[in-house]
Amino acid sequence: MPAGNLDEALAIKGLKRFLADREMEGKLTPKPLTPPPRPEKVAIVGAGPAGLSCAYYLGRQGIKATIFEAQEGPGGMAAYGIPSYRLPRSVIAHETARVEALGAVIRYNTKIGRDITLEDLAGQGYKAVFVGAGAPGPTRMNCKGEDQGYENFMPGVDFLARAARGEKPLNGNRVAVVGGGNVAMDCVRTARRLGFTDVNLIYRRTEAEMPADALEIKEAREEGVHFHMLMAPIEVQADADGKVSGLKCLRMELGEPDKSGRRRPVPIEGSEFVMACDAVIPAIGQACAVDQFLPQAVVSEWNTLVADKTTGQTNLPHIFGGGDCATGPDILIRALAAGKNGAKSIVRYLDTGDCTPGPEDLMETLTENPALFETDPPLPYPGVTRQEEAPVLAPETRVQSFDEVESGLSPARARQEANRCLRCYRILMAAL
Ligand SMILES: Cc1cc2nc3c(=O)[nH]c(=O)nc-3n(C[C@H](O)[C@H](O)[C@H](O)COP(=O)(O)OP(=O)(O)OC[C@H]3O[C@@H](n4cnc5c(N)ncnc54)[C@H](O)[C@@H]3O)c2cc1C
């Protein structure tokens, strides 16, 4: 059901976390899986959410995949992008251990295309490959000075990755972060935790158009981040030593809606001004780069992987893939789903040589978009119950460290939240 049609959406993330936390605490023990082992070799590019999920579901079918990972640890953007105050590293370590317990082997510091090629893998007897390489590259702001290599200028994903490794990658007191999505929110909140006292977010539209989660915006504000709306950068400025000294910006106003449906920002002539600052972090999106190791036949003009949305298969039948490298920057749950679908298709391909979707895939498509919830005429449901909320640390405490901000729902609140479920699946099942 589209969230919010009748009521505030069910806190599904909080409920799943409640169960996962119990499992991590040892209070719920998953049934041990001992599938009969299969001999086929399958390679996975990337130990991010898509790759780990693919390895997990292959493992459940008895296939012990080998994951080739360019970095020194698992998790992809979940570990080197999302800060630990939102997603503790212990959770990623626990999930990775579950994947390894099913037989997957992860070869760290091994980049496909640099250390080993796909042809090498074919020569070593790998029968199928799943590509979960993510969207690692920054995108440009297209403004003067951004390519000058100035000290204290750093793309958001690099800043977050270095902060995740325990570094303080930029210095100073005043920082300007450019962007309006979750990555920008993570940058401003991380900058606060790294000791920047004057943290500024610059976005070219208004808060209503910001793609970041409302909760992220609220928590960033509580942590003292200054929001500057309707501003766009035009030049990164530096002093004589090549250190960032300011960001020249233009003020904007909103014009007609663009293709995304959001009102287009239009520059106000003669409105230039310089915001003095010690560091600049552009956080306006990431780019894919699968052309670095895949044949052109499966690469789009945006350097994303071209794969079937349901099966993950490309037009090179033994190559599958999904997650951010196929969709562009997206969200965890869709990367995990892509890994799961990819594993199912790989098993089918190994068994039959064919990947045509089965009835269960069609069932999933049907349940995703049942078209049963028209709001006209309105349904006779009052729709007033709110989500249960989990406790969070106070803003002045949380900016002191990278400790997790939100703890999970208590058992009583989790039960209460689960009771809010309207059980819409029954309507769907009746309609089928
Ligand atoms: C700062 C930030 C905050 C985010 N916040 C959220 C959030 O709050 N909620 C949410 O749902 N999503 C969030 N996301 C998005 C989410 O992290 C991604 O959608 C998800 O991680 C994508 O998973 P993936 O496996 O497709 O790619 P990635 O997580 O990018 O993993 C790809 C892996 O492949 C490896 N790799 C790449 N190329 C090669 C190669 N040639 N050889 C070997 N290994 C390779 C990389 O090192 C990486 O480990 C955020 C992303 C960022 C950057």
The ligand as an SDF file (V2000), in Angstrom:
LIG
                    3D

 53 58  0  0  0  0  0  0  0  0999 V2000
   26.7220    8.6970    2.4660 C   0  0  0  0  0  0  0  0  0  0  0  0
   25.6430    7.7370    2.0860 C   0  0  0  0  0  0  0  0  0  0  0  0
   24.5270    7.6250    2.8870 C   0  0  0  0  0  0  0  0  0  0  0  0
   23.5210    6.7300    2.5660 C   0  0  0  0  0  0  0  0  0  0  0  0
   22.4470    6.6160    3.3990 N   0  0  0  0  0  0  0  0  0  0  0  0
   21.5100    5.6880    3.1350 C   0  0  0  0  0  0  0  0  0  0  0  0
   20.4110    5.4800    4.0150 C   0  0  0  0  0  0  0  0  0  0  0  0
   20.2700    6.1490    5.0220 O   0  0  0  0  0  0  0  0  0  0  0  0
   19.5040    4.5240    3.7050 N   0  0  0  0  0  0  0  0  0  0  0  0
   19.6230    3.7580    2.5860 C   0  0  0  0  0  0  0  0  0  0  0  0
   18.7780    2.8870    2.3780 O   0  0  0  0  0  0  0  0  0  0  0  0
   20.6440    3.9440    1.7250 N   0  0  0  0  0  0  0  0  0  0  0  0
   21.5880    4.8800    1.9750 C   0  0  0  0  0  0  0  0  0  0  0  0
   22.6320    5.0500    1.1120 N   0  0  0  0  0  0  0  0  0  0  0  0
   22.6770    4.2470   -0.1150 C   0  0  0  0  0  0  0  0  0  0  0  0
   23.2260    2.8440    0.1190 C   0  0  0  0  0  0  0  0  0  0  0  0
   24.3820    2.8980    0.9100 O   0  0  0  0  0  0  0  0  0  0  0  0
   23.4890    2.2090   -1.2280 C   0  0  0  0  0  0  0  0  0  0  0  0
   22.2970    2.2120   -1.9860 O   0  0  0  0  0  0  0  0  0  0  0  0
   23.9810    0.7660   -1.1100 C   0  0  0  0  0  0  0  0  0  0  0  0
   25.1340    0.7010   -0.2980 O   0  0  0  0  0  0  0  0  0  0  0  0
   24.2630    0.1980   -2.4930 C   0  0  0  0  0  0  0  0  0  0  0  0
   24.7740   -1.1000   -2.3520 O   0  0  0  0  0  0  0  0  0  0  0  0
   25.6470   -1.7570   -3.5190 P   0  0  0  0  0  0  0  0  0  0  0  0
   26.0810   -3.0610   -2.9960 O   0  0  0  0  0  0  0  0  0  0  0  0
   24.9020   -1.6890   -4.7860 O   0  0  0  0  0  0  0  0  0  0  0  0
   26.9100   -0.7790   -3.7010 O   0  0  0  0  0  0  0  0  0  0  0  0
   28.0170   -0.2950   -2.6630 P   0  0  0  0  0  0  0  0  0  0  0  0
   27.4940   -0.1920   -1.2930 O   0  0  0  0  0  0  0  0  0  0  0  0
   28.6190    0.9130   -3.2740 O   0  0  0  0  0  0  0  0  0  0  0  0
   29.0820   -1.4730   -2.6750 O   0  0  0  0  0  0  0  0  0  0  0  0
   29.8660   -1.7220   -3.8210 C   0  0  0  0  0  0  0  0  0  0  0  0
   31.1260   -2.4650   -3.4120 C   0  0  0  0  0  0  0  0  0  0  0  0
   31.8170   -2.8780   -4.5920 O   0  0  0  0  0  0  0  0  0  0  0  0
   33.2080   -2.6230   -4.4310 C   0  0  0  0  0  0  0  0  0  0  0  0
   33.7740   -2.4680   -5.7840 N   0  0  0  0  0  0  0  0  0  0  0  0
   33.4910   -1.5160   -6.6860 C   0  0  0  0  0  0  0  0  0  0  0  0
   34.1840   -1.7370   -7.8270 N   0  0  0  0  0  0  0  0  0  0  0  0
   34.9060   -2.8700   -7.6170 C   0  0  0  0  0  0  0  0  0  0  0  0
   35.8250   -3.5940   -8.4140 C   0  0  0  0  0  0  0  0  0  0  0  0
   36.1390   -3.2230   -9.6510 N   0  0  0  0  0  0  0  0  0  0  0  0
   36.3840   -4.7040   -7.8780 N   0  0  0  0  0  0  0  0  0  0  0  0
   36.0820   -5.1160   -6.6100 C   0  0  0  0  0  0  0  0  0  0  0  0
   35.2360   -4.4370   -5.8160 N   0  0  0  0  0  0  0  0  0  0  0  0
   34.6440   -3.3410   -6.3200 C   0  0  0  0  0  0  0  0  0  0  0  0
   33.2410   -1.3480   -3.6160 C   0  0  0  0  0  0  0  0  0  0  0  0
   34.4820   -1.1800   -2.9670 O   0  0  0  0  0  0  0  0  0  0  0  0
   32.0880   -1.5730   -2.6350 C   0  0  0  0  0  0  0  0  0  0  0  0
   32.5250   -2.2620   -1.4760 O   0  0  0  0  0  0  0  0  0  0  0  0
   23.6390    5.9500    1.3970 C   0  0  0  0  0  0  0  0  0  0  0  0
   24.7500    6.0760    0.5610 C   0  0  0  0  0  0  0  0  0  0  0  0
   25.7450    6.9630    0.9030 C   0  0  0  0  0  0  0  0  0  0  0  0
   26.9430    7.1120    0.0040 C   0  0  0  0  0  0  0  0  0  0  0  0
  1  2  1  0
  2  3  1  0
  2 52  2  0
  3  4  2  0
  4  5  1  0
  4 50  1  0
  5  6  2  0
  6  7  1  0
  6 13  1  0
  7  8  2  0
  7  9  1  0
  9 10  1  0
 10 11  2  0
 10 12  1  0
 12 13  2  0
 13 14  1  0
 14 15  1  0
 14 50  1  0
 15 16  1  0
 16 17  1  0
 16 18  1  0
 18 19  1  0
 18 20  1  0
 20 21  1  0
 20 22  1  0
 22 23  1  0
 23 24  1  0
 24 25  2  0
 24 26  1  0
 24 27  1  0
 27 28  1  0
 28 29  2  0
 28 30  1  0
 28 31  1  0
 31 32  1  0
 32 33  1  0
 33 34  1  0
 33 48  1  0
 34 35  1  0
 35 36  1  0
 35 46  1  0
 36 37  1  0
 36 45  1  0
 37 38  2  0
 38 39  1  0
 39 40  1  0
 39 45  2  0
 40 41  1  0
 40 42  2  0
 42 43  1  0
 43 44  2  0
 44 45  1  0
 46 47  1  0
 46 48  1  0
 48 49  1  0
 50 51  2  0
 51 52  1  0
 52 53  1  0
M  END
$$$$
